[in-house]
């Protein structure tokens, strides 16, 4: 269990609660761009998730606070002969809080079982930018669609109900290469931007598509407006570097439009 809480103090966001039970940990809060944002790396020093692991992260972000959460590298999901690995991330934003949740992608090994829930609750003035990304297997080893089961949910709510509700339950019994099966791509991602009080999502959608085209990235990207405000992009690509570049491009455009901030360098090696 990892619990983090953030509060605004003066011009800066401060980590005011940091409780954890191994193996989950988090590095201390950093201000990487002198904006007052708190940037925190979420850690699992075991190097991956094993069958039977139950890892839960809970984040509370107070009014006026601005937080960026990421991970230092991709997360491995190891083979399980029994219970699945469980990974749950929940965040609650109050008032005009902002959260950028940008974890690296998941890599399922052959025989892996994973249940993952990402759940975010927003107030009317809150802003959420998030990424959910995974590979279809250990691509460098030529392993695709050999995991046993991935059950992944991505939920965003406000006081009125669901803003986004997704669930994918996939098995690797046989390769899925056509429509509905990543269309032969090795890496998949969902990138979302949500702020219930905003209405100019059509402009941001055009900026996303123009940025991807302008970077000449070898990725396929589809963009859609969400029914109750917000924007979602689906990304398909063949390499991890392309995934990272595409996600960073969308993130940079969104950060400037919604938060008035330029791109951030997370300084990962």
MARBALUM-355576 format. One record per residue (C-alpha): residue number from 0; residue in one letter; x, y, z. Coordinates in Angstrom, 2 decimals. Layout:
BEGIN
PT   resi   resn         X         Y         Z
PT    NUM      a         X         Y         Z
...
//
This chain:
BEGIN
PT   resi   resn         X         Y         Z
PT      0      x      0.00      0.00      0.00
PT      1      x      1.24      3.46     -0.90
PT      2      x     -0.60      6.59      0.19
PT      3      x      0.34     10.09     -0.90
PT      4      x     -1.33     13.40     -0.09
PT      5      x     -0.48     16.82     -1.50
PT      6      x     -1.42     20.33     -0.37
PT      7      x     -0.77     23.81     -1.66
PT      8      x      1.55     25.87      0.53
PT      9      x      2.21     29.34     -0.82
PT     10      x      3.30     29.06     -4.44
PT     11      x      4.30     25.38     -4.23
PT     12      x      2.69     21.97     -3.96
PT     13      x      4.00     20.00     -0.99
PT     14      x      3.89     16.28     -0.24
PT     15      x      2.26     16.25      3.22
PT     16      x      1.62     12.51      3.59
PT     17      x      3.84      9.65      2.44
PT     18      x      3.03      6.21      3.84
PT     19      x      3.99      2.94      2.24
PT     20      x      4.33     -0.79      2.75
PT     21      x      7.00     -2.57      0.73
PT     22      x      7.39     -3.20     -2.12
PT     23      x      5.63      0.04     -3.10
PT     24      x      7.61      3.22     -2.52
PT     25      x      7.87      6.76     -3.82
PT     26      x     10.78      9.14     -4.16
PT     27      x     10.62     12.53     -2.52
PT     28      x      8.81     15.35     -4.25
PT     29      x     10.76     17.35     -6.86
PT     30      x     10.14     20.65     -8.63
PT     31      x     11.71     20.02    -12.03
PT     32      x     10.67     23.17    -13.88
PT     33      x     10.37     25.82    -11.13
PT     34      x      6.60     25.96    -11.65
PT     35      x      5.66     24.89     -8.13
PT     36      x      4.48     21.50     -9.40
PT     37      x      5.33     18.45     -7.30
PT     38      x      6.82     15.61     -9.35
PT     39      x      7.04     12.18     -7.73
PT     40      x      8.37      8.85     -9.05
PT     41      x      6.39      5.76     -8.03
PT     42      x      8.68      2.80     -7.38
PT     43      x      8.44     -0.98     -7.20
PT     44      x     12.05     -2.06     -6.56
PT     45      x     11.24     -5.76     -7.12
PT     46      x     11.27     -5.04    -10.85
PT     47      x      7.77     -6.26    -11.60
PT     48      x      4.51     -7.79    -10.43
PT     49      x      4.17    -11.44     -9.48
PT     50      x      1.06    -13.57     -9.23
PT     51      x     -0.65    -12.90     -5.91
PT     52      x      0.82     -9.41     -5.49
PT     53      x     -1.73     -6.81     -4.44
PT     54      x     -0.33     -3.31     -4.93
PT     55      x     -2.54     -0.33     -4.19
PT     56      x     -1.66      3.35     -4.56
PT     57      x     -3.96      6.06     -3.20
PT     58      x     -3.39      9.76     -3.93
PT     59      x     -5.22     12.76     -2.44
PT     60      x     -4.61     16.16     -4.05
PT     61      x     -5.89     19.29     -2.32
PT     62      x     -7.24     22.48     -3.92
PT     63      x     -4.68     24.49     -5.87
PT     64      x     -2.18     21.61     -5.85
PT     65      x     -0.44     20.49     -9.03
PT     66      x      1.10     17.02     -9.16
PT     67      x      2.93     14.92    -11.76
PT     68      x      3.31     11.18    -11.07
PT     69      x      5.38      8.81    -13.18
PT     70      x      7.52      5.66    -12.96
PT     71      x     11.24      5.28    -13.68
PT     72      x     10.79      2.50    -16.26
PT     73      x      8.38      0.00    -17.77
PT     74      x      6.75     -2.50    -15.40
PT     75      x      7.11     -6.23    -15.95
PT     76      x      4.20     -8.59    -15.26
PT     77      x      5.58    -12.07    -14.57
PT     78      x      4.08    -15.49    -15.19
PT     79      x      1.48    -16.72    -12.70
PT     80      x      0.18    -20.24    -12.28
PT     81      x     -2.52    -19.12     -9.86
PT     82      x     -3.82    -15.78     -8.66
PT     83      x     -3.33    -12.68    -10.82
PT     84      x     -1.20     -9.72     -9.88
PT     85      x     -3.40     -6.84     -8.74
PT     86      x     -2.45     -3.22     -9.36
PT     87      x     -4.83     -0.47     -8.29
PT     88      x     -4.28      3.28     -8.58
PT     89      x     -6.85      5.72     -7.20
PT     90      x     -6.66      9.50     -7.07
PT     91      x     -9.03     12.13     -5.68
PT     92      x     -8.68     15.75     -6.82
PT     93      x    -10.29     18.58     -4.89
PT     94      x    -11.20     22.00     -6.26
PT     95      x     -8.82     23.30     -8.94
PT     96      x     -6.22     20.56     -8.37
PT     97      x     -4.30     19.16    -11.34
PT     98      x     -2.85     15.67    -11.83
PT     99      x     -0.58     14.44    -14.60
PT    100      x     -0.36     10.63    -14.33
PT    101      x      2.22      9.38    -16.85
PT    102      x      3.47      5.89    -15.92
PT    103      x      5.64      3.90    -18.31
PT    104      x      4.08      0.97    -20.13
PT    105      x      3.39     -2.57    -18.92
PT    106      x      5.20     -5.60    -20.35
PT    107      x      3.38     -8.92    -19.79
PT    108      x      5.47    -12.10    -19.82
PT    109      x      4.13    -15.40    -21.19
PT    110      x      1.58    -16.75    -18.73
PT    111      x      1.13    -13.39    -16.96
PT    112      x     -2.15    -12.57    -15.23
PT    113      x     -2.98     -8.99    -14.28
PT    114      x     -5.95     -7.15    -12.84
PT    115      x     -5.41     -3.38    -13.07
PT    116      x     -7.70     -0.54    -12.03
PT    117      x     -6.99      3.15    -12.57
PT    118      x     -9.69      5.32    -10.99
PT    119      x     -9.68      9.12    -10.76
PT    120      x    -12.29     11.37     -9.13
PT    121      x    -12.46     15.03    -10.17
PT    122      x    -14.14     18.17     -8.92
PT    123      x    -15.67     20.59    -11.42
PT    124      x    -12.52     22.76    -11.55
PT    125      x     -9.99     19.89    -11.56
PT    126      x     -7.70     18.90    -14.44
PT    127      x     -6.51     15.38    -15.23
PT    128      x     -3.98     14.27    -17.86
PT    129      x     -3.31     10.54    -17.97
PT    130      x     -1.65      7.70    -19.89
PT    131      x     -2.39      3.97    -19.93
PT    132      x      0.08      2.02    -22.09
PT    133      x      1.13     -1.60    -22.55
PT    134      x      2.98     -3.97    -24.87
PT    135      x      1.48     -7.16    -26.30
PT    136      x      4.43     -9.11    -24.86
PT    137      x      8.20     -9.15    -24.60
PT    138      x      8.75     -7.80    -28.09
PT    139      x     12.56     -8.12    -28.07
PT    140      x     12.14    -11.87    -27.53
PT    141      x      9.60    -12.23    -30.29
PT    142      x      6.82    -12.96    -27.78
PT    143      x      3.41    -11.53    -28.66
PT    144      x      0.01    -12.28    -27.14
PT    145      x      1.36    -15.06    -24.91
PT    146      x      0.15    -13.64    -21.59
PT    147      x     -2.71    -15.52    -19.93
PT    148      x     -4.98    -12.62    -19.02
PT    149      x     -4.99     -8.83    -18.81
PT    150      x     -8.05     -7.27    -17.14
PT    151      x     -7.60     -3.49    -17.19
PT    152      x    -10.05     -0.74    -16.24
PT    153      x     -9.67      3.03    -16.59
PT    154      x    -12.35      5.10    -14.84
PT    155      x    -12.72      8.86    -14.39
PT    156      x    -15.65     10.37    -12.46
PT    157      x    -16.96     13.65    -11.17
PT    158      x    -19.94     14.48     -8.95
PT    159      x    -22.36     13.85    -11.83
PT    160      x    -21.04     10.38    -12.63
PT    161      x    -18.76      8.81    -15.22
PT    162      x    -16.63     10.93    -17.51
PT    163      x    -14.76      7.90    -18.85
PT    164      x    -15.36      4.22    -18.25
PT    165      x    -13.27      1.58    -19.98
PT    166      x    -12.55     -2.08    -19.37
PT    167      x    -10.52     -4.47    -21.49
PT    168      x    -10.31     -8.16    -20.66
PT    169      x     -7.86     -9.85    -22.99
PT    170      x     -6.40    -13.33    -23.21
PT    171      x     -3.31    -14.43    -25.09
PT    172      x     -4.63    -17.83    -26.08
PT    173      x     -4.06    -16.95    -29.72
PT    174      x     -2.50    -13.92    -31.43
PT    175      x     -4.85    -11.03    -32.19
PT    176      x     -3.36     -9.27    -35.18
PT    177      x     -6.32     -7.79    -37.03
PT    178      x     -9.01     -5.25    -36.21
PT    179      x     -9.52     -5.26    -32.44
PT    180      x     -6.17     -6.94    -31.89
PT    181      x     -3.79     -3.96    -32.15
PT    182      x     -3.74     -4.36    -35.96
PT    183      x     -0.31     -5.97    -35.75
PT    184      x      1.20     -3.25    -33.57
PT    185      x      3.40     -4.10    -30.58
PT    186      x      2.50     -1.19    -28.26
PT    187      x     -0.86      0.34    -27.39
PT    188      x     -1.79      3.39    -25.34
PT    189      x     -4.72      5.51    -24.30
PT    190      x     -3.99      9.17    -23.58
PT    191      x     -6.69     11.31    -21.97
PT    192      x     -7.19     14.93    -20.98
PT    193      x    -10.14     15.98    -18.79
PT    194      x    -11.25     19.20    -17.13
PT    195      x    -15.02     19.32    -16.49
PT    196      x    -15.16     23.13    -16.51
PT    197      x    -13.59     23.50    -19.99
PT    198      x    -15.33     23.46    -23.35
PT    199      x    -12.63     24.10    -26.02
PT    200      x    -11.84     20.44    -26.72
PT    201      x    -12.21     20.67    -30.48
PT    202      x     -9.27     23.06    -30.66
PT    203      x     -7.09     20.72    -28.60
PT    204      x     -8.06     17.76    -30.79
PT    205      x     -6.80     19.63    -33.84
PT    206      x     -3.58     20.50    -32.00
PT    207      x     -3.01     16.85    -31.12
PT    208      x     -3.36     15.68    -34.70
PT    209      x     -1.23     18.52    -36.05
PT    210      x      1.52     17.80    -33.51
PT    211      x      1.65     14.09    -34.42
PT    212      x      1.74     14.91    -38.13
PT    213      x      4.35     17.62    -37.61
PT    214      x      6.69     15.25    -35.76
PT    215      x      6.42     12.64    -38.57
PT    216      x      6.07      9.93    -35.96
PT    217      x      5.57      6.34    -37.23
PT    218      x      2.47      5.86    -35.08
PT    219      x     -1.23      5.53    -35.73
PT    220      x     -3.31      7.87    -33.60
PT    221      x     -7.06      8.35    -33.42
PT    222      x     -8.64     11.19    -31.44
PT    223      x    -12.19     11.48    -30.12
PT    224      x    -14.16     13.98    -28.07
PT    225      x    -15.74     12.54    -24.94
PT    226      x    -19.46     13.01    -24.37
PT    227      x    -19.19     15.04    -21.15
PT    228      x    -16.04     16.98    -21.93
PT    229      x    -12.50     15.82    -22.42
PT    230      x    -10.42     14.25    -25.11
PT    231      x     -9.09     10.75    -25.72
PT    232      x     -6.41      9.45    -28.08
PT    233      x     -5.67      5.85    -29.06
PT    234      x     -2.08      5.14    -30.03
PT    235      x     -0.69      2.14    -31.92
PT    236      x      3.02      1.81    -32.68
PT    237      x      5.74     -0.77    -33.26
PT    238      x      8.53      0.34    -30.90
PT    239      x      8.82      1.61    -27.35
PT    240      x     10.73      4.78    -28.41
PT    241      x      7.90      5.66    -30.79
PT    242      x      5.39      5.13    -27.99
PT    243      x      7.36      7.42    -25.68
PT    244      x      7.80     10.12    -28.33
PT    245      x      4.13     10.07    -29.30
PT    246      x      2.89     10.20    -25.71
PT    247      x      5.34     13.00    -24.89
PT    248      x      4.20     14.99    -27.93
PT    249      x      0.54     14.79    -26.88
PT    250      x      1.45     15.50    -23.27
PT    251      x      3.47     18.59    -24.18
PT    252      x      0.65     20.07    -26.28
PT    253      x     -1.91     19.32    -23.56
PT    254      x      0.25     20.72    -20.77
PT    255      x      0.58     24.03    -22.57
PT    256      x     -3.12     24.27    -23.45
PT    257      x     -4.62     23.18    -20.09
PT    258      x     -1.96     24.21    -17.58
PT    259      x     -0.06     26.97    -19.36
PT    260      x      3.23     25.12    -18.87
PT    261      x      5.89     23.97    -21.31
PT    262      x      7.09     20.38    -21.68
PT    263      x      8.67     18.78    -18.65
PT    264      x     11.81     16.62    -18.68
PT    265      x     11.43     13.73    -16.24
PT    266      x     15.18     13.02    -16.48
PT    267      x     14.89      9.27    -16.89
PT    268      x     17.97      7.39    -17.97
//
